[in-house]
Amino acid sequence: MQYRYIGKSGLRVTPICLGTMTFGTSADKKESFKIMDKAYDMGINFFDTAELYPVPPSGEYAGLTEEIIGEWLQTKPRDSIILASKVAGAANGWFVPPIRHGLTAIDRFHITKALENTLKRLKTDYIDLYQVHWPDMSVPIEESLYVLDEFVKQGKIRYIGTSNDSAYGLTKSNEVSKFKNLTRFQSIQNNFSMLNRRFMDELSNVCRKENISLLPYSPLAGGVLTGKYNQKFYPENARFAKYLNNPNPRIQAQAKRFVNDKTLSSVEEYLKIAKEYDVSLTTLATAWSMHFDFIASTIIGASNADQLDDTLAAFEYKISDELMRKLDAVHEDILYPMG
């Protein structure tokens, strides 16, 4: 097993991280345990969760995923696992979290509340990587960093990261950390896949220059890169099949961002390339997201243990220069299919 370091931290992680947002809804506790056991037995040491999980977020189920992981964690040596979680982002943005009465913010009160409850649910006394789920546009970054820095000094958090952030946001927080001598973000967790290469426009440059690692999520573009939407009928239980029929306009818009004429045309071409190279598109897409030097670990997900087979096969799959040129050509022909 090859390992990579996250940023300038001491976190030595596997190139694949197990995401857990399905645990408690799409995957019940028994299946969640099977998924985690299989990943762990295959050598994965990095697990990512959040206080809002499982998805779709709801006040009824928020925190259930952490509870399931906390119970499973008792069956393993704690220091054999790099555990990441997240504090819910601010309610002043694109989404109002259904926790703490819809008043979430990245301030002292909410970070403290979130971390205390996460530690209880996970049945541990520290989090290896604690991340801001999405930025707060109202609370100054200094306040967030001061609080997170205190928890690092107390030993409740080892390192911190951000998520769903911009080049400006990552650069601003990094410079504030330098100027104020505070713990800095070692990682950024953003959407990144063959269908969504926006991170490479500028954020990848920030990561390279400042030695901050991307932890890409949704390497399969929410399942679109498996090819399951390139059929006459969408699978009945597929996430975006459900989202397209959801009365919520925001959820419908999300589905149309992932499933549209340009994304499906791109996938059609990627499927041809995968067939030419005799590899599953799932394996190829996962390997692609692990390929770049600014990436520490790619976050995969599963609703059942069998789904791990093709993604974990990416451990051994290497993309040649010739293959990469063919994949790049698809993107050049159909630019930014997800917008």
C-alpha positions as CSV (number, residue, x, y, z in Angstrom):
1,M,0.0,0.0,0.0
2,Q,1.3,3.4,-0.9
3,Y,0.5,6.3,1.4
4,R,0.3,10.1,0.9
5,Y,0.5,13.0,3.4
6,I,-2.3,15.5,3.6
7,G,-0.8,19.0,3.2
8,K,2.1,19.6,5.6
9,S,0.4,17.4,8.3
10,G,1.5,14.2,9.8
11,L,-1.7,12.5,8.4
12,R,-0.4,9.6,6.3
13,V,-3.4,8.3,4.4
14,T,-4.3,5.8,1.7
15,P,-5.0,7.3,-1.8
16,I,-8.6,6.2,-1.4
17,C,-10.8,7.4,1.5
18,L,-14.1,5.9,2.4
19,G,-16.9,8.4,2.4
20,T,-19.9,7.6,4.6
21,M,-22.8,9.9,3.7
22,T,-25.1,6.9,2.8
23,F,-24.8,5.3,6.2
24,G,-28.1,5.3,7.9
25,T,-30.3,5.8,4.9
26,S,-29.2,4.1,1.7
27,A,-27.2,1.7,3.8
28,D,-28.5,0.4,7.1
29,K,-26.2,-0.2,10.1
30,K,-25.5,-3.8,9.2
31,E,-24.6,-2.9,5.6
32,S,-22.6,0.1,6.7
33,F,-20.5,-2.2,9.0
34,K,-19.9,-4.5,6.0
35,I,-18.8,-1.6,3.8
36,M,-16.4,-0.3,6.5
37,D,-15.0,-3.8,7.3
38,K,-14.3,-4.5,3.6
39,A,-12.6,-1.2,3.1
40,Y,-10.5,-1.6,6.3
41,D,-9.6,-5.1,5.3
42,M,-8.5,-3.9,1.9
43,G,-6.1,-1.5,3.7
44,I,-8.0,1.8,3.6
45,N,-7.1,3.8,6.7
46,F,-9.0,7.0,6.0
47,F,-12.7,7.6,6.7
48,D,-14.7,10.7,6.1
49,T,-18.0,11.8,7.7
50,A,-19.9,14.9,8.8
51,E,-22.4,15.9,11.5
52,L,-25.1,16.4,8.8
53,Y,-24.8,12.9,7.4
54,P,-26.6,10.8,6.2
55,V,-27.9,12.4,3.0
56,P,-30.3,13.8,2.1
57,P,-29.8,15.9,5.3
58,S,-32.7,15.9,7.7
59,G,-33.2,17.0,11.3
60,E,-34.5,13.5,12.1
61,Y,-31.4,11.6,10.9
62,A,-28.6,14.1,11.2
63,G,-25.8,12.6,13.3
64,L,-26.9,9.0,12.6
65,T,-23.9,8.3,10.4
66,E,-21.4,9.4,13.1
67,E,-23.3,7.1,15.6
68,I,-22.9,4.1,13.3
69,I,-19.2,4.9,12.7
70,G,-18.7,5.4,16.4
71,E,-20.1,2.0,17.2
72,W,-18.0,0.3,14.4
73,L,-14.9,2.2,15.6
74,Q,-14.9,0.3,18.9
75,T,-14.0,-2.9,17.0
76,K,-10.8,-1.4,15.6
77,P,-7.6,0.1,17.1
78,R,-8.4,3.8,17.1
79,D,-4.9,4.9,16.0
80,S,-5.0,2.7,13.0
81,I,-7.7,5.0,11.4
82,I,-7.5,8.5,10.2
83,L,-10.9,9.9,10.9
84,A,-12.3,13.1,9.4
85,S,-15.5,14.9,10.1
86,K,-17.1,18.3,9.4
87,V,-18.9,21.1,11.1
88,A,-22.0,22.1,9.1
89,G,-21.6,25.3,7.1
90,A,-23.4,28.6,7.7
91,A,-27.1,28.9,7.1
92,N,-26.6,32.2,5.2
93,G,-25.6,30.4,2.0
94,W,-27.1,28.0,-0.6
95,F,-28.5,25.6,2.0
96,V,-30.0,25.9,5.5
97,P,-28.9,22.9,7.6
98,P,-31.7,21.2,9.5
99,I,-29.8,21.3,12.8
100,R,-29.4,23.8,15.6
101,H,-32.7,25.4,14.5
102,G,-31.4,26.4,11.1
103,L,-29.0,29.0,12.7
104,T,-25.7,27.4,12.0
105,A,-22.6,29.6,11.6
106,I,-18.8,28.9,11.7
107,D,-18.3,30.8,14.9
108,R,-17.2,29.8,18.4
109,F,-20.6,28.6,19.6
110,H,-21.5,26.4,16.7
111,I,-18.0,25.0,16.2
112,T,-17.9,24.1,19.9
113,K,-21.4,22.5,19.9
114,A,-20.7,20.6,16.7
115,L,-17.3,19.2,17.9
116,E,-18.6,18.2,21.3
117,N,-21.5,16.3,19.8
118,T,-19.4,14.7,17.1
119,L,-16.9,13.4,19.6
120,K,-19.7,11.8,21.6
121,R,-21.3,10.2,18.6
122,L,-18.0,8.9,17.3
123,K,-17.1,7.6,20.8
124,T,-13.6,9.1,20.5
125,D,-11.6,11.9,22.2
126,Y,-10.1,13.3,19.1
127,I,-10.7,13.9,15.4
128,D,-7.8,13.6,13.0
129,L,-9.1,16.0,10.4
130,Y,-11.9,18.5,11.3
131,Q,-13.3,20.4,8.3
132,V,-15.6,23.3,7.6
133,H,-18.3,21.8,5.5
134,W,-18.7,25.0,3.5
135,P,-17.6,28.6,4.2
136,D,-19.3,31.3,6.2
137,M,-19.7,34.5,4.3
138,S,-20.5,36.6,7.4
139,V,-18.2,35.4,10.2
140,P,-14.6,36.6,9.7
141,I,-12.2,33.8,9.0
142,E,-10.1,34.9,11.9
143,E,-12.8,33.9,14.4
144,S,-13.2,30.5,12.9
145,L,-9.4,29.9,12.9
146,Y,-8.9,31.1,16.4
147,V,-11.5,28.6,17.7
148,L,-10.2,25.7,15.7
149,D,-6.6,26.5,16.7
150,E,-7.7,26.3,20.4
151,F,-9.1,22.8,19.9
152,V,-5.9,21.7,18.1
153,K,-3.9,22.9,21.1
154,Q,-6.3,21.0,23.4
155,G,-5.7,17.8,21.4
156,K,-9.4,17.4,20.4
157,I,-8.5,18.0,16.8
158,R,-5.2,17.1,15.1
159,Y,-5.5,19.1,11.9
160,I,-8.1,21.2,10.1
161,G,-9.4,21.5,6.6
162,T,-12.0,23.3,4.5
163,S,-14.6,22.2,1.9
164,N,-16.5,23.6,-1.0
165,D,-14.3,26.6,-0.9
166,S,-13.0,29.0,-3.6
167,A,-9.5,30.0,-4.6
168,Y,-10.0,33.3,-2.8
169,G,-11.4,31.6,0.3
170,L,-8.5,29.1,0.6
171,T,-5.9,31.8,-0.1
172,K,-7.4,34.2,2.4
173,S,-7.6,31.7,5.2
174,N,-4.1,30.5,4.5
175,E,-2.7,34.0,4.7
176,V,-4.6,34.8,7.9
177,S,-3.2,31.6,9.4
178,K,0.3,32.8,8.5
179,F,-0.1,36.3,9.7
180,K,-1.8,35.4,13.0
181,N,0.3,32.3,13.6
182,L,-2.7,30.0,13.7
183,T,-3.3,26.4,12.6
184,R,-3.9,26.4,8.9
185,F,-6.2,24.4,6.6
186,Q,-4.2,21.4,5.4
187,S,-6.8,20.2,3.0
188,I,-9.7,21.3,0.9
189,Q,-12.6,18.9,0.0
190,N,-14.2,19.9,-3.3
191,N,-16.2,18.2,-6.0
192,F,-13.8,17.0,-8.7
193,S,-14.2,14.4,-11.5
194,M,-13.7,13.9,-15.2
195,L,-17.1,15.7,-15.6
196,N,-16.2,18.5,-13.2
197,R,-12.6,19.8,-13.8
198,R,-13.2,23.3,-12.4
199,F,-10.7,22.7,-9.6
200,M,-7.9,22.7,-12.1
201,D,-8.7,26.2,-13.3
202,E,-7.1,27.9,-10.3
203,L,-7.5,26.0,-7.0
204,S,-5.0,23.4,-8.1
205,N,-2.4,26.1,-8.4
206,V,-3.1,27.4,-4.9
207,C,-2.8,23.8,-3.6
208,R,0.5,23.2,-5.4
209,K,2.0,26.6,-4.3
210,E,1.0,26.3,-0.7
211,N,1.2,22.5,-0.2
212,I,-2.5,22.1,0.6
213,S,-4.1,18.8,-0.5
214,L,-7.3,18.3,-2.4
215,L,-9.5,15.5,-1.0
216,P,-11.8,15.2,-4.1
217,Y,-15.4,13.9,-3.5
218,S,-17.8,12.6,-6.0
219,P,-15.1,11.1,-8.4
220,L,-18.0,9.3,-10.1
221,A,-20.0,12.5,-10.4
222,G,-22.7,11.1,-8.2
223,G,-22.8,7.9,-10.1
224,V,-23.1,9.4,-13.5
225,L,-19.7,8.1,-14.5
226,T,-20.8,4.5,-13.9
227,G,-22.8,4.9,-17.1
228,K,-26.1,4.0,-15.4
229,Y,-27.8,7.1,-16.7
230,N,-26.8,6.4,-20.3
231,Q,-29.7,4.0,-20.7
232,K,-33.2,4.4,-22.1
233,F,-34.6,4.4,-18.6
234,Y,-32.8,5.7,-15.5
235,P,-32.5,3.2,-12.6
236,E,-35.5,3.6,-10.4
237,N,-33.6,4.0,-7.1
238,A,-30.8,6.1,-8.6
239,R,-30.2,9.3,-6.7
240,F,-30.7,11.7,-9.6
241,A,-33.7,9.8,-10.8
242,K,-35.3,10.6,-7.5
243,Y,-34.0,14.2,-7.5
244,L,-35.4,14.9,-10.9
245,N,-38.9,14.1,-9.6
246,N,-38.4,16.1,-6.3
247,P,-40.7,19.1,-6.0
248,N,-37.8,21.1,-4.5
249,P,-36.4,23.4,-7.2
250,R,-32.9,23.4,-5.7
251,I,-32.7,19.6,-5.7
252,Q,-34.0,19.5,-9.3
253,A,-31.4,22.0,-10.3
254,Q,-28.7,19.8,-8.7
255,A,-29.9,16.8,-10.6
256,K,-29.9,18.7,-13.9
257,R,-26.3,19.8,-13.3
258,F,-25.2,16.2,-13.1
259,V,-27.5,14.6,-15.6
260,N,-27.8,16.7,-18.8
261,D,-27.1,16.3,-22.5
262,K,-23.4,17.4,-22.1
263,T,-22.6,15.1,-19.2
264,L,-24.3,12.1,-20.8
265,S,-22.6,12.8,-24.1
266,S,-19.2,12.9,-22.3
267,V,-20.0,9.6,-20.5
268,E,-20.8,8.0,-23.8
269,E,-17.3,8.8,-25.0
270,Y,-15.7,7.8,-21.8
271,L,-17.5,4.4,-21.9
272,K,-16.0,3.8,-25.4
273,I,-12.5,4.6,-24.1
274,A,-13.0,2.3,-21.0
275,K,-14.1,-0.5,-23.3
276,E,-11.1,0.1,-25.6
277,Y,-8.8,-0.3,-22.6
278,D,-10.8,-3.2,-21.1
279,V,-11.4,-1.4,-17.8
280,S,-14.6,-0.5,-15.9
281,L,-15.4,3.2,-16.2
282,T,-15.9,3.2,-12.5
283,T,-12.3,2.1,-12.0
284,L,-11.0,4.5,-14.6
285,A,-12.9,7.5,-13.2
286,T,-11.6,6.7,-9.7
287,A,-8.0,6.3,-10.9
288,W,-8.2,9.6,-12.8
289,S,-9.2,11.4,-9.7
290,M,-6.1,9.9,-7.9
291,H,-3.8,10.8,-10.7
292,F,-2.8,14.4,-9.8
293,D,0.0,15.6,-7.6
294,F,-2.2,18.1,-5.6
295,I,-4.5,15.2,-4.4
296,A,-3.9,13.3,-1.2
297,S,-6.9,10.9,-1.1
298,T,-10.0,10.4,-3.3
299,I,-13.3,10.0,-1.4
300,I,-15.4,7.2,-2.6
301,G,-18.9,6.1,-1.4
302,A,-21.0,3.0,-1.4
303,S,-24.5,1.9,-0.5
304,N,-23.5,-1.8,-0.4
305,A,-20.2,-3.6,0.0
306,D,-20.2,-5.0,-3.5
307,Q,-20.0,-1.5,-5.0
308,L,-16.5,-1.2,-3.6
309,D,-15.0,-3.7,-6.0
310,D,-14.6,-1.5,-9.0
311,T,-13.6,1.6,-7.1
312,L,-11.0,-0.2,-5.0
313,A,-9.6,-1.7,-8.2
314,A,-8.3,1.8,-8.9
315,F,-5.5,1.2,-6.3
316,E,-3.7,-1.0,-9.0
317,Y,-4.8,0.8,-12.1
318,K,-2.3,3.3,-13.7
319,I,-3.3,5.7,-16.4
320,S,-0.9,5.9,-19.2
321,D,0.0,9.2,-21.0
322,E,-1.8,7.9,-24.1
323,L,-4.9,7.2,-22.2
324,M,-4.8,10.5,-20.4
325,R,-4.6,12.3,-23.8
326,K,-7.8,10.5,-24.9
327,L,-9.6,11.4,-21.7
328,D,-8.5,15.0,-22.0
329,A,-9.7,15.1,-25.7
330,V,-13.3,14.3,-24.5
331,H,-13.2,17.3,-22.2
332,E,-11.7,19.6,-24.9
333,D,-14.6,18.6,-27.2
334,I,-17.3,18.9,-24.5
335,L,-16.0,21.6,-22.2
336,Y,-17.3,21.8,-18.6
337,P,-20.4,19.6,-19.0
338,M,-21.5,20.3,-15.4
339,G,-21.2,24.1,-16.0
